[in-house]
């Protein structure tokens, strides 16, 4: 078996290679270590270990880079298409901040994207079936989810100008524009609310009450659709195993 073929089996079907599980374990251990170090290096009380954390991070990035290149090398064909898959894009985004630092480009936001390393855990073989279930649910329920999204959008864009014209005259600095009011509507609709923006007029409070009630009613619908479909998929999977 060629090296590229062996690597493909190790990455995609570790159970079929004698070293597959060991290499997968090291890959995911590297992910966990990198995430723990990312949190620890922000602790001021551990500033004396900053150089150690940087060294560990460099080792992590080196291993991630080797893994990324070997995954591309192991793909027998359609390498470009493979590089554009979600997990490979996540791998690339994880690597970019480190290599940009060599060009004296330090973007805090990109450094924060290092947390995306945790999504690499979805490459675990046990997650493959779960990923497929998620994609099947989204495909089967796309119409229902789309209609709910359209209805929610219509409600938000209807409420926003009403609240803006009701509050902008008495709170011009708070409800300064419709885009700012739309932000308030989204936060209120999702029942989060930050408390930094709230209506003080009677009409504004009535509209807020409506938004909050509709938010509670509609916000739960997508979740219930997704949860019921997921439970059905899990039940079907168990039935298949029992038949086997």
The 8 nearest C-alpha neighbors of each residue, nearest first, counted from 0:
[[1, 4, 5, 2, 3, 6, 8, 7],
 [2, 0, 4, 3, 5, 6, 73, 7],
 [1, 3, 5, 4, 6, 0, 73, 7],
 [4, 2, 73, 6, 1, 5, 7, 72],
 [5, 3, 7, 1, 2, 6, 73, 0],
 [6, 4, 2, 8, 7, 3, 9, 1],
 [5, 7, 9, 3, 4, 8, 73, 10],
 [6, 8, 73, 4, 10, 5, 9, 11],
 [7, 9, 12, 5, 11, 6, 10, 13],
 [10, 8, 13, 19, 6, 7, 12, 11],
 [11, 9, 7, 8, 12, 13, 6, 70],
 [10, 12, 8, 7, 9, 13, 124, 122],
 [13, 11, 8, 14, 9, 15, 10, 124],
 [12, 14, 19, 9, 15, 16, 20, 8],
 [13, 15, 12, 16, 19, 20, 17, 9],
 [16, 14, 13, 12, 17, 8, 19, 9],
 [17, 15, 19, 13, 18, 14, 9, 8],
 [16, 18, 19, 15, 14, 20, 13, 21],
 [19, 17, 21, 16, 20, 22, 9, 13],
 [20, 18, 13, 9, 16, 22, 21, 17],
 [19, 21, 23, 22, 13, 18, 24, 14],
 [22, 20, 24, 18, 23, 19, 25, 17],
 [23, 21, 25, 24, 19, 20, 26, 18],
 [24, 22, 20, 26, 25, 21, 19, 27],
 [23, 25, 21, 27, 22, 26, 20, 28],
 [26, 24, 28, 22, 23, 27, 29, 21],
 [27, 25, 23, 29, 24, 28, 22, 30],
 [26, 28, 30, 29, 24, 25, 23, 31],
 [27, 29, 25, 31, 30, 26, 24, 32],
 [30, 28, 32, 26, 27, 31, 25, 33],
 [31, 29, 27, 33, 28, 32, 116, 34],
 [30, 32, 28, 34, 33, 29, 35, 27],
 [33, 31, 29, 35, 34, 30, 36, 28],
 [32, 34, 36, 30, 31, 35, 29, 37],
 [35, 33, 37, 31, 36, 32, 30, 114],
 [34, 36, 32, 38, 37, 33, 31, 39],
 [37, 35, 39, 33, 38, 34, 40, 32],
 [38, 36, 34, 35, 40, 39, 33, 41],
 [37, 39, 36, 35, 40, 41, 34, 42],
 [40, 38, 36, 41, 42, 37, 35, 45],
 [39, 41, 42, 37, 38, 36, 49, 52],
 [40, 42, 39, 38, 43, 37, 45, 46],
 [43, 41, 39, 44, 45, 40, 46, 38],
 [44, 42, 46, 45, 41, 40, 47, 39],
 [43, 45, 42, 46, 47, 41, 48, 39],
 [46, 44, 43, 47, 42, 48, 40, 49],
 [45, 47, 49, 43, 48, 44, 42, 40],
 [48, 46, 45, 49, 50, 44, 51, 43],
 [49, 47, 51, 46, 50, 45, 52, 40],
 [48, 50, 52, 46, 51, 47, 40, 53],
 [51, 49, 53, 52, 48, 54, 47, 46],
 [50, 52, 54, 48, 49, 53, 55, 56],
 [51, 53, 49, 55, 50, 54, 56, 36],
 [54, 52, 56, 50, 51, 55, 57, 49],
 [53, 55, 51, 57, 56, 52, 50, 58],
 [56, 54, 58, 52, 57, 53, 59, 51],
 [55, 57, 59, 53, 54, 58, 52, 60],
 [58, 56, 60, 54, 59, 55, 61, 53],
 [57, 59, 61, 55, 56, 60, 62, 54],
 [60, 58, 56, 62, 57, 61, 63, 55],
 [59, 61, 63, 57, 62, 58, 64, 56],
 [60, 62, 58, 64, 59, 63, 57, 65],
 [63, 61, 65, 59, 64, 60, 66, 58],
 [64, 62, 60, 66, 61, 65, 67, 59],
 [65, 63, 67, 61, 66, 62, 60, 68],
 [66, 64, 62, 68, 67, 63, 69, 61],
 [65, 67, 63, 69, 64, 68, 70, 62],
 [66, 68, 64, 70, 65, 69, 63, 71],
 [69, 67, 71, 65, 70, 66, 72, 64],
 [70, 68, 72, 66, 71, 67, 73, 65],
 [69, 71, 73, 67, 68, 72, 66, 74],
 [72, 70, 68, 69, 74, 73, 78, 67],
 [71, 73, 69, 70, 74, 68, 3, 75],
 [74, 72, 3, 7, 70, 71, 6, 69],
 [73, 75, 71, 72, 76, 78, 7, 70],
 [76, 74, 73, 77, 78, 3, 72, 4],
 [77, 75, 78, 74, 81, 79, 80, 73],
 [78, 76, 80, 79, 81, 75, 74, 82],
 [77, 79, 81, 76, 80, 82, 74, 71],
 [80, 78, 82, 81, 77, 83, 76, 71],
 [79, 81, 83, 77, 82, 78, 84, 76],
 [80, 82, 78, 79, 83, 84, 77, 87],
 [83, 81, 79, 87, 80, 84, 78, 88],
 [84, 82, 80, 81, 88, 87, 85, 79],
 [83, 85, 81, 87, 82, 86, 88, 80],
 [86, 84, 88, 87, 89, 83, 82, 90],
 [87, 85, 89, 88, 84, 90, 119, 118],
 [88, 86, 90, 89, 82, 84, 85, 91],
 [87, 89, 91, 85, 90, 86, 83, 92],
 [88, 90, 86, 92, 87, 91, 93, 85],
 [91, 89, 87, 93, 88, 92, 86, 94],
 [90, 92, 88, 94, 93, 89, 95, 87],
 [93, 91, 89, 95, 94, 90, 88, 112],
 [92, 94, 113, 90, 91, 95, 89, 116],
 [95, 93, 91, 92, 97, 96, 90, 60],
 [94, 96, 92, 98, 97, 93, 99, 91],
 [97, 95, 99, 110, 98, 109, 94, 100],
 [96, 98, 100, 99, 95, 94, 101, 60],
 [99, 97, 100, 95, 101, 96, 94, 102],
 [98, 100, 96, 102, 101, 104, 97, 95],
 [99, 101, 103, 104, 102, 98, 97, 105],
 [102, 100, 99, 103, 98, 104, 97, 105],
 [101, 103, 100, 99, 104, 98, 105, 97],
 [104, 102, 100, 101, 105, 99, 98, 106],
 [105, 103, 100, 102, 99, 106, 101, 96],
 [104, 106, 100, 103, 107, 99, 96, 110],
 [105, 107, 109, 108, 104, 110, 96, 100],
 [106, 108, 110, 109, 105, 111, 96, 112],
 [109, 107, 111, 110, 106, 112, 105, 96],
 [108, 110, 112, 111, 106, 107, 96, 113],
 [111, 109, 107, 112, 108, 96, 113, 106],
 [110, 112, 108, 109, 113, 107, 114, 115],
 [111, 113, 109, 114, 110, 115, 93, 108],
 [112, 114, 93, 115, 111, 110, 116, 109],
 [113, 115, 116, 112, 117, 111, 34, 93],
 [116, 114, 113, 117, 118, 112, 93, 89],
 [117, 115, 114, 118, 119, 113, 30, 93],
 [116, 118, 115, 119, 120, 114, 30, 34],
 [119, 117, 120, 116, 115, 121, 86, 89],
 [120, 118, 121, 117, 116, 122, 86, 90],
 [119, 121, 118, 122, 117, 123, 27, 30],
 [122, 120, 119, 123, 126, 118, 127, 124],
 [121, 123, 120, 119, 124, 126, 127, 118],
 [122, 124, 121, 125, 126, 120, 127, 23],
 [123, 125, 126, 127, 122, 12, 11, 13],
 [126, 124, 123, 127, 128, 129, 122, 121],
 [125, 127, 129, 124, 123, 121, 128, 130],
 [128, 126, 130, 129, 124, 125, 131, 123],
 [127, 129, 131, 130, 126, 132, 125, 124],
 [128, 130, 126, 132, 131, 127, 133, 125],
 [131, 129, 127, 133, 128, 132, 126, 134],
 [130, 132, 128, 134, 129, 133, 135, 127],
 [131, 133, 129, 135, 130, 134, 136, 128],
 [134, 132, 130, 136, 131, 135, 137, 129],
 [133, 135, 137, 131, 136, 132, 138, 130],
 [136, 134, 138, 132, 133, 137, 139, 131],
 [137, 135, 139, 133, 138, 134, 140, 132],
 [138, 136, 134, 140, 141, 135, 139, 133],
 [137, 139, 135, 141, 136, 140, 134, 142],
 [138, 140, 136, 137, 141, 135, 142, 134],
 [141, 139, 137, 143, 142, 138, 136, 144],
 [140, 142, 144, 138, 137, 143, 139, 145],
 [143, 141, 145, 144, 140, 146, 139, 138],
 [144, 142, 146, 140, 145, 141, 147, 221],
 [143, 145, 141, 147, 142, 146, 148, 140],
 [144, 146, 142, 148, 143, 147, 141, 149],
 [147, 145, 149, 143, 148, 144, 142, 150],
 [146, 148, 150, 144, 149, 145, 151, 143],
 [147, 149, 145, 151, 146, 150, 152, 144],
 [150, 148, 146, 152, 147, 151, 153, 145],
 [151, 149, 147, 153, 152, 148, 146, 154],
 [150, 152, 154, 148, 153, 149, 147, 155],
 [153, 151, 149, 155, 154, 150, 148, 156],
 [152, 154, 150, 156, 151, 155, 157, 149],
 [155, 153, 157, 151, 152, 156, 158, 150],
 [154, 156, 152, 158, 157, 153, 159, 151],
 [155, 157, 153, 159, 154, 158, 152, 160],
 [158, 156, 154, 155, 159, 153, 160, 161],
 [157, 159, 155, 161, 156, 160, 154, 162],
 [158, 160, 156, 162, 181, 161, 157, 180],
 [161, 159, 163, 162, 158, 164, 177, 157],
 [162, 160, 158, 163, 164, 159, 165, 157],
 [161, 163, 165, 159, 160, 203, 164, 166],
 [162, 164, 160, 166, 167, 165, 161, 159],
 [163, 165, 161, 167, 162, 166, 160, 168],
 [164, 166, 162, 163, 203, 167, 161, 202],
 [167, 165, 163, 169, 168, 164, 170, 162],
 [166, 168, 171, 170, 174, 163, 164, 169],
 [167, 169, 166, 171, 170, 165, 164, 163],
 [168, 170, 166, 167, 171, 200, 165, 199],
 [169, 171, 167, 173, 172, 166, 168, 174],
 [172, 170, 167, 175, 174, 168, 173, 169],
 [171, 173, 175, 170, 174, 167, 169, 176],
 [174, 172, 170, 175, 171, 196, 167, 179],
 [175, 173, 167, 171, 180, 176, 172, 170],
 [174, 176, 171, 172, 173, 167, 179, 177],
 [177, 175, 179, 178, 174, 180, 163, 167],
 [176, 178, 180, 179, 181, 163, 160, 159],
 [177, 179, 181, 180, 176, 182, 159, 175],
 [180, 178, 182, 176, 177, 181, 174, 183],
 [179, 181, 177, 183, 182, 178, 174, 159],
 [182, 180, 184, 178, 183, 179, 159, 177],
 [181, 183, 179, 185, 180, 184, 186, 178],
 [182, 184, 180, 186, 181, 185, 187, 179],
 [185, 183, 181, 187, 182, 186, 188, 180],
 [184, 186, 188, 182, 187, 183, 189, 181],
 [187, 185, 183, 192, 189, 184, 188, 191],
 [188, 186, 190, 192, 184, 189, 185, 191],
 [187, 189, 214, 185, 190, 186, 211, 210],
 [188, 190, 186, 187, 191, 214, 185, 218],
 [191, 189, 187, 188, 192, 211, 214, 186],
 [190, 192, 189, 186, 187, 193, 188, 185],
 [193, 191, 187, 186, 194, 190, 183, 189],
 [192, 194, 195, 191, 196, 186, 187, 183],
 [193, 195, 196, 192, 197, 191, 187, 183],
 [194, 196, 193, 197, 192, 173, 183, 198],
 [197, 195, 194, 173, 183, 198, 193, 174],
 [196, 198, 194, 199, 195, 183, 204, 207],
 [199, 197, 203, 204, 200, 166, 196, 207],
 [200, 198, 204, 203, 201, 197, 166, 169],
 [201, 199, 203, 202, 198, 204, 166, 165],
 [200, 202, 204, 203, 205, 199, 198, 206],
 [203, 201, 205, 204, 200, 206, 165, 162],
 [202, 204, 200, 206, 198, 201, 205, 162],
 [205, 203, 207, 201, 206, 202, 198, 208],
 [204, 206, 202, 208, 207, 203, 201, 209],
 [205, 207, 209, 203, 208, 204, 210, 202],
 [208, 206, 204, 210, 209, 205, 211, 203],
 [207, 209, 205, 211, 206, 210, 204, 212],
 [208, 210, 206, 212, 207, 211, 213, 205],
 [209, 211, 207, 213, 208, 212, 188, 214],
 [210, 212, 214, 208, 209, 213, 188, 207],
 [213, 211, 209, 215, 214, 210, 208, 216],
 [214, 212, 216, 210, 215, 211, 217, 209],
 [215, 213, 188, 211, 218, 212, 217, 216],
 [214, 216, 212, 213, 218, 217, 211, 219],
 [217, 215, 213, 214, 218, 219, 212, 220],
 [218, 216, 220, 214, 219, 215, 213, 151],
 [217, 219, 214, 215, 220, 216, 189, 221],
 [218, 220, 222, 217, 221, 216, 223, 215],
 [219, 221, 223, 217, 222, 218, 224, 216],
 [222, 220, 224, 223, 219, 225, 144, 218],
 [221, 223, 225, 219, 220, 224, 226, 218],
 [222, 224, 226, 220, 225, 221, 227, 219],
 [225, 223, 221, 227, 222, 226, 220, 228],
 [224, 226, 222, 228, 223, 227, 229, 221],
 [227, 225, 229, 223, 228, 224, 222, 230],
 [226, 228, 230, 224, 229, 225, 223, 231],
 [229, 227, 231, 225, 226, 230, 224, 232],
 [228, 230, 226, 232, 231, 227, 225, 233],
 [229, 231, 233, 227, 232, 228, 234, 226],
 [232, 230, 228, 234, 229, 233, 235, 227],
 [233, 231, 235, 229, 234, 230, 236, 228],
 [232, 234, 236, 230, 235, 231, 229, 237],
 [233, 235, 231, 237, 232, 236, 230, 238],
 [236, 234, 232, 238, 233, 237, 231, 239],
 [235, 237, 233, 239, 234, 238, 232, 240],
 [238, 236, 240, 234, 239, 235, 233, 241],
 [237, 239, 241, 235, 240, 236, 242, 234],
 [240, 238, 242, 236, 237, 241, 235, 243],
 [239, 241, 237, 243, 238, 242, 236, 235],
 [240, 242, 238, 243, 239, 237, 236, 235],
 [243, 241, 239, 240, 238, 237, 236, 235],
 [242, 240, 241, 239, 238, 237, 236, 235]]
